Amino acid sequence: MKSEAIGWFSSFVLVLTIANQVYKQWKSGTSQGVSKWLFLGQITASVGFTTYSLMVGNWVFVVTNALLLVSAVVGVVIVLKHRRAERRQARRHAVPPEARPARA
C-alpha cells in the first residue's frame, strides 16, 4: 500500500508539472521555441504506455499516462493555434497598409 501512495503522489507531481507548462504556454500567447514534434512524440508514447498499463493492470500508470496524453493533445493544439496566428500576423504585415482593404 505504501508503494501505491508513492506512485500516486509521483503521478500527481508529474501531471501537475506538465499541466503547468502547457498552461504557461497557453497564457503567454506564444509557442516560440516549442516543437510540435515534442507533443506528437508524447502522444505516441502516452498511447503506448496507457495501453501497456491497462494490459498489466497498473492503475497508477493508466491514470498518469492518460492524463499526460490529454496534456499532449492540448499542447499540440496550442502550438498549432499559435503558429496559425503567427502566420496570419506575418501576412498582415507583409501587405503594405495602402494595399489593405478598407474596413467598413
LOVEXNU-549608 format. One record per residue: x, y, z negated of N, C-alpha, C, O in turn; residue number from 1; residue in three letters. Coordinates in pm, 1 decimal. Example, Ala and Ser with C-alpha at 12.3 -4.5 7.8 and 13.67 -1.06 7.14 Angstrom:
2
{pt {1319.0 -569.0 -780.0} {1230.0 -450.0 -780.0} {1320.0 -330.0 -780.0} {1423.6 -331.9 -846.5} 1 "Ala"}
{pt {1285.0 -225.0 -708.0} {1367.0 -106.0 -714.0} {1290.0 3.0 -787.0} {1340.9 113.8 -803.9} 2 "Ser"}
END
This chain:
104
{pt {81.7 -119.8 0.0} {0.0 0.0 0.0} {86.0 126.0 0.0} {50.4 225.4 63.3} 1 "Met"}
{pt {198.6 122.5 -70.4} {287.9 237.9 -75.2} {345.2 268.0 63.8} {358.2 384.3 101.8} 2 "Lys"}
{pt {379.1 163.7 138.8} {432.5 184.4 273.7} {327.2 247.6 364.0} {360.0 328.5 450.8} 3 "Ser"}
{pt {201.8 211.3 344.1} {90.9 269.6 420.9} {80.2 420.2 393.1} {59.4 499.1 485.3} 4 "Glu"}
{pt {94.2 459.1 267.6} {87.3 601.0 229.7} {201.6 679.3 293.1} {182.5 791.9 339.1} 5 "Ala"}
{pt {319.5 619.9 295.3} {434.0 685.3 360.7} {405.7 701.8 509.5} {435.8 806.4 567.0} 6 "Ile"}
{pt {349.0 600.9 571.4} {314.8 608.2 714.0} {213.2 716.5 742.8} {231.3 794.3 836.5} 7 "Gly"}
{pt {106.0 723.6 664.2} {3.1 825.5 686.2} {57.6 966.1 662.6} {25.6 1058.3 737.6} 8 "Trp"}
{pt {139.7 983.1 558.7} {199.5 1113.7 532.0} {290.1 1155.9 647.5} {284.0 1270.0 693.3} 9 "Phe"}
{pt {373.0 1064.5 693.6} {463.8 1094.2 804.6} {385.3 1126.9 931.3} {422.9 1216.9 1006.3} 10 "Ser"}
{pt {278.1 1055.0 954.7} {191.2 1080.5 1068.6} {133.4 1221.1 1060.5} {132.7 1294.4 1159.4} 11 "Ser"}
{pt {85.1 1258.2 942.8} {27.6 1390.7 920.7} {130.1 1500.0 951.7} {98.7 1597.2 1020.4} 12 "Phe"}
{pt {251.9 1484.2 901.3} {357.2 1584.1 923.1} {389.3 1595.1 1072.4} {401.0 1706.0 1124.6} 13 "Val"}
{pt {403.6 1483.4 1140.7} {436.3 1484.6 1283.8} {325.9 1550.4 1365.8} {353.4 1636.6 1449.3} 14 "Leu"}
{pt {202.9 1510.8 1342.8} {90.6 1566.4 1418.9} {75.3 1715.4 1389.6} {49.1 1793.6 1481.0} 15 "Val"}
{pt {90.9 1755.2 1265.2} {82.5 1896.6 1228.0} {191.5 1977.8 1297.6} {165.3 2087.9 1346.1} 16 "Leu"}
{pt {311.7 1924.8 1302.6} {423.5 1993.0 1367.8} {397.4 2012.3 1516.8} {415.9 2122.2 1569.2} 17 "Thr"}
{pt {355.2 1907.5 1584.6} {327.9 1915.4 1728.5} {209.2 2008.1 1754.9} {214.2 2090.1 1846.6} 18 "Ile"}
{pt {104.0 1995.9 1676.5} {-13.6 2081.5 1694.9} {22.4 2227.9 1673.9} {-26.9 2314.3 1746.5} 19 "Ala"}
{pt {106.7 2256.9 1576.9} {150.6 2394.4 1552.4} {226.7 2449.4 1673.1} {208.1 2565.2 1710.5} 20 "Asn"}
{pt {311.6 2367.6 1733.6} {388.0 2412.3 1850.8} {295.3 2440.0 1968.7} {312.9 2539.9 2038.4} 21 "Gln"}
{pt {198.0 2354.2 1991.8} {102.2 2375.3 2101.2} {19.8 2501.6 2074.6} {-7.7 2578.3 2166.8} 22 "Val"}
{pt {-19.5 2523.1 1949.2} {-94.7 2643.4 1913.5} {-11.9 2769.0 1938.9} {-63.2 2866.9 1993.2} 23 "Tyr"}
{pt {115.9 2767.3 1900.2} {202.8 2883.3 1923.9} {217.2 2910.7 2073.7} {220.5 3026.3 2116.0} 24 "Lys"}
{pt {225.5 2806.1 2152.2} {236.1 2819.4 2298.4} {109.1 2884.6 2351.8} {116.7 2974.5 2435.5} 25 "Gln"}
{pt {-6.0 2841.2 2305.2} {-133.9 2897.8 2350.0} {-145.7 3042.6 2304.4} {-183.2 3129.3 2383.2} 26 "Trp"}
{pt {-114.5 3069.2 2179.7} {-128.8 3202.8 2121.1} {-35.3 3303.9 2186.9} {-72.7 3420.1 2202.7} 27 "Lys"}
{pt {84.6 3262.7 2225.3} {182.3 3353.9 2284.7} {141.7 3397.4 2424.8} {186.7 3501.2 2473.2} 28 "Ser"}
{pt {57.2 3318.7 2489.8} {12.8 3352.9 2624.6} {114.6 3321.1 2732.6} {98.3 3362.1 2847.5} 29 "Gly"}
{pt {219.7 3248.2 2696.5} {320.5 3212.3 2795.5} {372.6 3071.2 2768.5} {372.7 3023.3 2655.0} 30 "Thr"}
{pt {415.9 3007.8 2873.8} {478.6 2875.7 2861.2} {619.5 2882.8 2919.2} {672.4 2783.9 2969.9} 31 "Ser"}
{pt {678.7 3000.9 2910.9} {814.4 3023.1 2960.6} {909.3 2919.8 2901.3} {918.1 2905.4 2779.3} 32 "Gln"}
{pt {979.5 2848.7 2986.8} {1077.1 2751.0 2941.9} {1019.7 2616.2 2900.2} {1094.5 2527.5 2859.0} 33 "Gly"}
{pt {888.2 2599.5 2910.3} {825.4 2472.1 2873.4} {797.1 2394.1 3001.7} {730.7 2444.1 3092.5} 34 "Val"}
{pt {847.2 2273.6 3007.7} {829.1 2190.5 3126.3} {699.5 2110.8 3116.4} {669.5 2051.1 3013.1} 35 "Ser"}
{pt {623.6 2110.9 3225.4} {502.8 2027.3 3226.4} {540.8 1879.8 3219.9} {460.6 1797.0 3176.8} 36 "Lys"}
{pt {662.4 1846.5 3262.4} {708.3 1707.4 3260.4} {725.9 1657.5 3116.6} {713.3 1537.8 3090.5} 37 "Trp"}
{pt {754.9 1748.5 3024.1} {761.5 1710.2 2882.7} {627.7 1652.1 2838.7} {622.2 1546.3 2776.0} 38 "Leu"}
{pt {520.1 1722.4 2872.3} {387.2 1677.9 2831.2} {342.1 1555.6 2910.0} {276.3 1467.2 2855.1} 39 "Phe"}
{pt {376.9 1550.0 3037.7} {339.4 1432.0 3116.6} {410.9 1307.1 3064.6} {351.9 1199.1 3061.1} 40 "Leu"}
{pt {536.0 1321.0 3024.6} {609.1 1210.2 2962.7} {547.5 1171.4 2829.4} {535.5 1053.2 2797.2} 41 "Gly"}
{pt {508.2 1273.7 2751.1} {445.4 1246.6 2622.0} {312.0 1175.9 2640.9} {278.8 1085.5 2564.2} 42 "Gln"}
{pt {235.1 1215.5 2741.7} {106.9 1149.8 2769.7} {129.8 1002.2 2802.0} {62.2 914.3 2748.5} 43 "Ile"}
{pt {225.5 976.8 2889.8} {255.5 838.8 2929.5} {298.2 755.3 2809.0} {249.1 644.3 2788.8} 44 "Thr"}
{pt {390.2 809.7 2729.1} {438.5 737.2 2611.3} {325.9 717.3 2509.6} {314.2 609.9 2450.5} 45 "Ala"}
{pt {243.8 819.2 2489.2} {136.0 808.3 2390.0} {31.8 705.0 2429.9} {-19.8 632.5 2344.8} 46 "Ser"}
{pt {0.8 698.0 2558.5} {-93.5 594.8 2605.0} {-34.8 456.3 2577.4} {-103.9 367.8 2526.8} 47 "Val"}
{pt {92.7 438.4 2610.8} {157.4 309.3 2587.0} {165.9 274.4 2439.6} {135.4 161.8 2400.4} 48 "Gly"}
{pt {207.5 371.4 2356.6} {218.8 344.6 2212.9} {82.6 322.8 2147.5} {70.1 240.9 2056.5} 49 "Phe"}
{pt {-19.2 395.3 2193.1} {-153.7 374.0 2137.4} {-203.1 234.0 2171.7} {-257.9 164.2 2086.4} 50 "Thr"}
{pt {-183.6 193.9 2295.4} {-224.1 59.7 2338.6} {-149.6 -47.0 2258.4} {-210.6 -142.0 2209.3} 51 "Thr"}
{pt {-19.6 -31.3 2245.5} {61.3 -126.6 2169.7} {15.0 -132.1 2023.6} {0.6 -240.0 1965.9} 52 "Tyr"}
{pt {-7.8 -14.5 1965.2} {-50.4 -9.0 1824.5} {-184.4 -77.6 1803.0} {-206.0 -143.4 1701.2} 53 "Ser"}
{pt {-274.6 -61.7 1900.0} {-402.1 -133.5 1893.0} {-380.6 -284.1 1899.9} {-444.1 -360.3 1827.0} 54 "Leu"}
{pt {-290.4 -326.4 1988.3} {-265.3 -468.6 2006.9} {-207.5 -534.3 1880.8} {-237.7 -649.8 1850.8} 55 "Met"}
{pt {-124.1 -459.2 1807.5} {-64.1 -516.9 1687.1} {-144.3 -481.2 1561.5} {-112.0 -526.5 1451.7} 56 "Val"}
{pt {-249.5 -399.2 1578.5} {-338.2 -366.3 1467.6} {-280.3 -270.5 1365.3} {-314.2 -278.3 1247.2} 57 "Gly"}
{pt {-192.6 -179.4 1409.1} {-133.3 -82.5 1316.7} {-208.5 50.0 1328.4} {-183.8 128.4 1420.0} 58 "Asn"}
{pt {-300.7 74.2 1234.4} {-389.7 189.6 1243.1} {-319.6 322.9 1220.6} {-363.8 425.6 1272.2} 59 "Trp"}
{pt {-211.3 322.3 1144.4} {-134.1 447.0 1128.4} {-86.7 492.9 1265.0} {-101.6 609.9 1300.2} 60 "Val"}
{pt {-30.1 402.1 1341.4} {22.9 439.6 1471.6} {-85.3 457.4 1577.3} {-67.6 535.2 1671.1} 61 "Phe"}
{pt {-195.7 387.4 1563.8} {-307.6 410.2 1656.4} {-353.2 555.4 1644.8} {-364.3 626.5 1744.6} 62 "Val"}
{pt {-379.3 598.1 1521.4} {-428.5 734.8 1498.4} {-322.3 836.6 1538.1} {-352.4 933.2 1608.2} 63 "Val"}
{pt {-198.6 816.0 1494.0} {-89.8 910.3 1524.9} {-73.4 927.0 1674.7} {-70.4 1039.4 1724.9} 64 "Thr"}
{pt {-62.9 816.5 1746.3} {-38.0 824.6 1890.1} {-159.4 876.3 1966.8} {-143.2 942.5 2069.4} 65 "Asn"}
{pt {-278.3 848.1 1920.1} {-397.3 904.1 1984.1} {-400.4 1055.8 1966.6} {-433.9 1128.3 2060.2} 66 "Ala"}
{pt {-365.7 1104.1 1847.2} {-361.1 1248.7 1824.6} {-248.9 1315.0 1904.2} {-265.7 1426.4 1953.8} 67 "Leu"}
{pt {-135.1 1247.5 1916.8} {-26.6 1300.7 1999.1} {-67.4 1304.3 2146.6} {-27.7 1394.7 2220.1} 68 "Leu"}
{pt {-145.5 1207.2 2188.9} {-197.2 1206.6 2325.1} {-285.6 1329.1 2348.9} {-273.2 1396.6 2451.1} 69 "Leu"}
{pt {-373.8 1356.6 2254.8} {-461.4 1474.2 2266.5} {-377.3 1601.6 2271.6} {-403.8 1689.4 2353.8} 70 "Val"}
{pt {-277.1 1612.8 2185.5} {-194.1 1733.8 2185.2} {-117.0 1749.2 2315.7} {-97.2 1861.3 2362.6} 71 "Ser"}
{pt {-73.4 1638.6 2374.9} {-1.9 1645.2 2502.4} {-94.0 1691.2 2614.7} {-53.8 1770.3 2700.0} 72 "Ala"}
{pt {-216.5 1642.1 2614.7} {-312.9 1684.7 2717.3} {-341.3 1834.1 2702.7} {-343.1 1907.4 2801.5} 73 "Val"}
{pt {-363.5 1878.5 2579.8} {-387.2 2021.8 2556.5} {-264.7 2102.1 2599.0} {-277.9 2206.8 2662.3} 74 "Val"}
{pt {-146.5 2053.7 2564.7} {-22.7 2123.4 2600.8} {-4.5 2138.5 2750.5} {30.8 2246.7 2797.4} 75 "Gly"}
{pt {-27.7 2032.8 2826.3} {-9.8 2041.8 2971.6} {-116.9 2131.2 3034.2} {-89.4 2201.0 3131.8} 76 "Val"}
{pt {-237.5 2130.0 2979.7} {-342.6 2220.0 3029.9} {-301.0 2365.5 3006.8} {-319.8 2450.1 3094.3} 77 "Val"}
{pt {-245.4 2394.3 2890.7} {-199.9 2530.2 2861.6} {-87.2 2570.4 2956.3} {-87.9 2681.6 3009.0} 78 "Ile"}
{pt {9.5 2481.6 2978.6} {119.5 2511.7 3071.2} {64.7 2542.3 3210.2} {103.7 2641.6 3271.7} 79 "Val"}
{pt {-24.6 2458.6 3259.8} {-79.8 2479.6 3394.0} {-159.1 2610.3 3400.7} {-151.5 2681.9 3500.6} 80 "Leu"}
{pt {-234.3 2641.8 3296.6} {-310.4 2766.9 3292.3} {-216.2 2887.7 3293.8} {-239.3 2983.9 3367.1} 81 "Lys"}
{pt {-111.2 2882.4 3213.4} {-15.0 2992.6 3210.6} {55.5 3008.6 3344.6} {74.9 3120.8 3391.3} 82 "His"}
{pt {93.6 2898.8 3406.1} {162.4 2906.0 3536.3} {70.5 2966.2 3642.6} {114.9 3045.5 3725.7} 83 "Arg"}
{pt {-57.2 2928.7 3640.0} {-152.8 2983.9 3736.4} {-167.6 3134.3 3715.2} {-171.1 3210.2 3812.1} 84 "Arg"}
{pt {-176.2 3177.9 3590.5} {-188.0 3320.6 3559.8} {-62.1 3395.8 3602.9} {-71.0 3507.6 3653.6} 85 "Ala"}
{pt {53.6 3335.6 3583.1} {179.7 3398.7 3624.9} {185.3 3413.5 3776.8} {231.0 3516.1 3827.2} 86 "Glu"}
{pt {138.9 3311.4 3850.9} {137.8 3320.6 3997.9} {43.5 3429.9 4045.1} {76.0 3505.3 4136.8} 87 "Arg"}
{pt {-74.6 3438.6 3981.7} {-170.6 3543.5 4016.8} {-111.3 3682.0 3993.3} {-124.2 3771.7 4076.7} 88 "Arg"}
{pt {-47.3 3697.6 3880.2} {11.5 3827.0 3848.0} {124.4 3860.7 3944.0} {138.1 3976.2 3984.2} 89 "Gln"}
{pt {205.1 3762.8 3981.5} {314.2 3786.5 4076.2} {258.8 3827.6 4212.3} {314.0 3916.3 4277.4} 90 "Ala"}
{pt {150.2 3764.0 4255.6} {88.0 3802.2 4384.0} {31.7 3943.4 4376.8} {43.1 4019.9 4472.5} 91 "Arg"}
{pt {-28.4 3977.9 4264.5} {-86.5 4110.1 4246.7} {20.9 4217.6 4255.8} {-1.6 4323.6 4314.1} 92 "Arg"}
{pt {138.0 4190.0 4198.0} {247.3 4287.2 4200.2} {318.9 4288.4 4334.5} {387.9 4385.1 4366.8} 93 "His"}
{pt {303.4 4182.5 4412.8} {369.0 4176.1 4543.1} {295.5 4260.6 4646.5} {355.1 4299.3 4747.0} 94 "Ala"}
{pt {167.9 4290.1 4624.5} {88.5 4369.8 4718.0} {99.2 4516.3 4676.7} {67.9 4550.7 4562.7} 95 "Val"}
{pt {143.4 4603.5 4768.7} {153.8 4746.1 4734.9} {17.3 4800.6 4692.0} {-84.9 4759.1 4746.6} 96 "Pro"}
{pt {13.8 4893.1 4594.7} {-112.8 4946.2 4545.0} {-203.2 5000.7 4654.5} {-325.1 4984.6 4647.9} 97 "Pro"}
{pt {-144.4 5065.3 4755.7} {-228.3 5121.9 4862.7} {-292.3 5014.6 4950.1} {-390.4 5041.9 5019.3} 98 "Glu"}
{pt {-238.2 4893.4 4947.9} {-294.7 4783.6 5027.6} {-400.4 4704.2 4951.0} {-466.4 4617.4 5008.0} 99 "Ala"}
{pt {-416.4 4733.7 4822.4} {-515.4 4660.9 4742.6} {-655.0 4714.4 4771.5} {-673.3 4834.2 4793.2} 100 "Arg"}
{pt {-753.4 4624.6 4771.6} {-890.7 4671.5 4795.9} {-939.1 4756.4 4678.1} {-906.0 4730.1 4562.5} 101 "Pro"}
{pt {-1016.6 4856.4 4710.0} {-1073.4 4942.7 4605.2} {-1179.8 4865.8 4528.7} {-1254.8 4787.0 4586.4} 102 "Ala"}
{pt {-1185.5 4889.2 4398.8} {-1286.7 4823.2 4317.2} {-1407.1 4913.6 4305.4} {-1394.3 5035.1 4290.1} 103 "Arg"}
{pt {-1523.8 4853.4 4312.6} {-1646.1 4931.4 4303.8} {-1689.9 4949.8 4161.4} {-1792.0 5013.7 4136.0} 104 "Ala"}
END
